[in-house]
């Protein structure tokens, strides 16, 4: 019954957003004479959706997990470039740089990250384009890592910059979720370049584009930094 009520609340928030858009008088979103009004209003509705999703987010609710026999094989590659263009980062020289509201900003090697407690999961990856796959990941729980480096977990955002030029950010509540990990392994083997080597974010409570690959920098702050797709109009929170 609780899940049904939650779904109804989500549906209501979407209906309100849609109703508000359709009620805007005299606004033709394909009319080049009114681009500023349309853009302003859609950005307002996107911000409203972000706020509603954040309010509905339950940090204690886990994303569904699956059995090994349900893993998608072969795995599906996704990025804003062809697989052959995936950046290759040397694991021997890799160093995760830290910034923002963090006490210990010493960079982390891959070996140091692997020495931390590891968690595994078999979860569903959902793309904003509509397809979904099930994969197996393991790595360092992000919440554990943030506490280990003395991050100020009262800050609003955790942001990431990647070797391929991608960047993204997530809310702190989602960063501390027990299933959010800095993934180091995929399908029981170290990550390969196409799937985000040497370190990627795996966050099963959000859409796929919120799972940045080949992370080079991590920062904690109260400054909103957006994201590659978010800055092009995608909903920022994009989670459950």
C-alpha positions as CSV (number, residue, x, y, z in Angstrom):
1,X,0.0,0.0,0.0
2,X,2.9,2.3,0.8
3,X,4.4,1.8,-2.6
4,X,1.1,2.4,-4.3
5,X,0.7,5.7,-2.4
6,X,4.2,6.7,-3.5
7,X,3.4,6.0,-7.1
8,X,0.3,8.0,-6.9
9,X,2.2,10.9,-5.4
10,X,4.8,10.7,-8.3
11,X,2.0,10.6,-10.8
12,X,0.3,13.6,-9.2
13,X,3.5,15.6,-9.4
14,X,3.9,14.8,-13.1
15,X,0.3,15.7,-13.8
16,X,0.7,19.0,-12.1
17,X,3.8,19.8,-14.1
18,X,2.0,18.8,-17.4
19,X,-1.1,20.8,-16.4
20,X,0.9,23.9,-15.7
21,X,2.6,23.7,-19.1
22,X,-0.6,23.2,-21.0
23,X,-2.2,26.0,-19.1
24,X,0.3,28.6,-20.1
25,X,-1.7,30.9,-22.3
26,X,-0.7,31.7,-25.9
27,X,2.7,29.9,-25.6
28,X,3.8,28.1,-28.8
29,X,7.0,26.3,-28.0
30,X,7.8,25.9,-31.7
31,X,7.4,29.7,-32.3
32,X,10.8,31.3,-32.6
33,X,9.2,34.6,-31.5
34,X,8.8,33.2,-27.9
35,X,12.0,31.2,-27.2
36,X,12.8,33.0,-23.9
37,X,9.4,32.6,-22.3
38,X,9.3,28.9,-23.2
39,X,12.9,28.2,-22.1
40,X,12.3,30.1,-18.8
41,X,9.1,28.2,-18.1
42,X,10.5,24.7,-18.9
43,X,13.5,25.4,-16.7
44,X,11.1,26.4,-13.9
45,X,9.2,23.1,-14.3
46,X,12.4,21.1,-14.4
47,X,13.5,22.7,-11.1
48,X,10.0,21.9,-9.7
49,X,10.4,18.3,-10.8
50,X,13.8,18.1,-9.1
51,X,12.3,19.4,-5.9
52,X,9.5,16.9,-5.9
53,X,11.7,14.0,-6.7
54,X,14.1,15.0,-3.9
55,X,11.1,15.2,-1.4
56,X,9.9,11.8,-2.5
57,X,13.4,10.2,-2.3
58,X,13.7,7.7,0.6
59,X,17.4,7.1,1.5
60,X,16.4,3.8,3.2
61,X,14.6,2.3,0.2
62,X,16.8,0.0,-1.8
63,X,16.7,-0.5,-5.6
64,X,15.7,-4.0,-6.7
65,X,18.5,-6.6,-6.9
66,X,18.7,-9.7,-9.1
67,X,20.2,-13.1,-9.3
68,X,23.3,-13.9,-11.4
69,X,21.2,-15.7,-13.9
70,X,19.4,-12.5,-14.8
71,X,22.5,-10.5,-15.8
72,X,22.3,-9.1,-19.3
73,X,24.8,-10.8,-21.6
74,X,26.5,-9.4,-23.6
75,X,26.5,-6.1,-21.6
76,X,25.4,-2.9,-23.4
77,X,27.7,0.0,-24.0
78,X,26.4,3.6,-23.7
79,X,28.1,7.0,-23.9
80,X,28.0,10.1,-26.0
81,X,30.7,8.7,-28.3
82,X,31.6,5.4,-30.0
83,X,33.0,2.5,-28.0
84,X,36.3,2.9,-29.8
85,X,36.7,6.4,-28.4
86,X,36.4,5.4,-24.8
87,X,39.3,7.0,-22.9
88,X,42.1,4.6,-21.6
89,X,43.4,5.6,-18.2
90,X,46.6,3.9,-17.0
91,X,45.6,2.2,-13.7
92,X,49.2,2.3,-12.5
93,X,49.3,6.1,-12.5
94,X,45.6,6.8,-11.8
95,X,44.9,9.2,-8.9
96,X,41.4,10.3,-7.9
97,X,41.7,14.1,-7.1
98,X,39.5,15.5,-4.3
99,X,38.2,19.0,-3.9
100,X,35.7,21.2,-2.1
101,X,34.5,20.7,1.5
102,X,36.8,17.7,2.3
103,X,39.3,17.6,5.2
104,X,41.8,15.2,3.6
105,X,42.3,16.1,0.0
106,X,45.1,13.7,-0.7
107,X,44.5,12.0,-4.0
108,X,43.7,8.3,-4.0
109,X,45.4,5.6,-6.1
110,X,43.5,2.7,-7.5
111,X,45.4,0.4,-5.1
112,X,44.3,2.5,-2.1
113,X,40.7,2.4,-3.2
114,X,40.8,-1.4,-3.6
115,X,42.2,-1.6,-0.1
116,X,39.0,-0.1,1.3
117,X,35.8,-2.2,2.1
118,X,34.1,-3.4,-1.0
119,X,30.4,-4.0,-1.7
120,X,28.8,-5.9,-4.7
121,X,25.5,-5.6,-6.3
122,X,23.4,-7.0,-9.2
123,X,21.1,-4.1,-10.1
124,X,19.2,-2.7,-13.1
125,X,20.7,0.1,-15.2
126,X,18.0,2.2,-16.7
127,X,18.7,4.5,-19.6
128,X,16.7,7.7,-20.2
129,X,16.3,6.5,-23.8
130,X,14.0,3.7,-22.5
131,X,16.2,0.6,-22.5
132,X,17.4,-1.2,-19.4
133,X,19.9,-3.9,-18.6
134,X,21.0,-5.8,-15.5
135,X,24.7,-5.8,-14.5
136,X,27.0,-6.8,-11.7
137,X,29.2,-4.2,-10.1
138,X,31.4,-4.0,-7.0
139,X,33.4,-1.2,-5.4
140,X,33.7,1.2,-2.5
141,X,30.5,2.5,-0.9
142,X,30.5,6.2,-1.7
143,X,29.1,7.0,1.7
144,X,31.9,5.2,3.4
145,X,34.5,6.9,1.2
146,X,33.0,10.4,2.0
147,X,33.2,9.8,5.7
148,X,36.7,8.4,5.3
149,X,38.1,11.5,3.6
150,X,36.3,13.8,6.1
151,X,33.8,15.2,3.6
152,X,31.2,17.6,4.9
153,X,28.1,15.5,4.4
154,X,25.8,18.4,5.3
155,X,26.7,19.9,1.9
156,X,24.2,19.6,-0.9
157,X,26.2,18.2,-3.8
158,X,28.8,15.7,-4.8
159,X,30.2,16.4,-8.2
160,X,32.4,14.4,-10.7
161,X,34.7,15.2,-13.6
162,X,35.7,12.4,-16.0
163,X,38.5,11.5,-18.3
164,X,36.2,11.7,-21.4
165,X,35.1,15.3,-20.6
166,X,31.9,14.2,-19.0
167,X,30.8,15.8,-15.7
168,X,27.9,15.3,-13.4
169,X,26.6,15.9,-9.9
170,X,24.3,14.2,-7.4
171,X,22.5,15.2,-4.2
172,X,24.2,14.3,-0.9
173,X,21.3,12.0,0.2
174,X,21.7,9.9,-2.9
175,X,25.5,9.9,-2.5
176,X,25.1,8.4,1.0
177,X,22.6,5.8,-0.1
178,X,23.9,2.3,0.8
179,X,23.8,1.1,-2.9
180,X,25.8,4.1,-4.3
181,X,29.3,2.9,-4.9
182,X,32.6,3.9,-6.6
183,X,32.6,0.9,-8.8
184,X,36.0,-0.7,-9.6
185,X,34.8,-4.1,-11.0
186,X,32.2,-5.1,-13.5
187,X,31.1,-8.7,-14.0
188,X,33.7,-9.9,-11.5
189,X,36.6,-8.3,-13.3
190,X,38.3,-4.9,-13.2
191,X,36.4,-2.3,-15.2
192,X,37.5,-1.9,-18.9
193,X,37.7,1.4,-20.7
194,X,34.2,1.2,-22.4
195,X,32.5,0.5,-19.0
196,X,34.3,3.3,-17.1
197,X,37.7,2.1,-16.0
198,X,39.3,2.6,-13.6
199,X,36.6,4.1,-11.4
200,X,32.9,4.9,-12.2
201,X,29.9,5.8,-10.2
202,X,27.2,3.2,-9.8
203,X,24.0,4.6,-8.5
204,X,21.0,2.3,-9.1
205,X,18.5,4.7,-7.7
206,X,19.1,7.1,-10.6
207,X,18.9,7.0,-14.4
208,X,22.0,5.8,-16.4
209,X,23.4,9.2,-17.3
210,X,23.9,9.9,-13.6
211,X,26.5,7.1,-13.5
212,X,29.6,8.9,-14.8
213,X,32.5,6.8,-16.0
214,X,36.3,7.1,-15.7
215,X,36.1,9.5,-12.8
216,X,39.2,11.7,-12.3
217,X,37.9,14.3,-9.8
218,X,35.4,14.3,-7.0
219,X,34.3,17.4,-5.0
220,X,31.8,18.2,-2.3
221,X,30.2,21.6,-2.0
222,X,27.0,23.7,-1.8
223,X,27.6,25.0,-5.3
224,X,25.4,23.6,-8.0
225,X,27.7,22.4,-10.9
226,X,25.0,20.8,-13.1
227,X,26.1,18.1,-15.5
228,X,26.8,17.3,-19.2
229,X,23.3,16.3,-20.1
230,X,21.6,18.3,-17.3
231,X,23.0,21.5,-18.8
232,X,21.3,20.5,-22.1
233,X,17.9,20.2,-20.5
234,X,17.8,16.8,-18.8
235,X,16.2,16.6,-15.4
236,X,18.9,16.9,-12.7
237,X,17.7,14.7,-9.9
238,X,16.6,11.9,-12.2
239,X,16.1,9.4,-9.4
240,X,13.5,7.5,-7.4
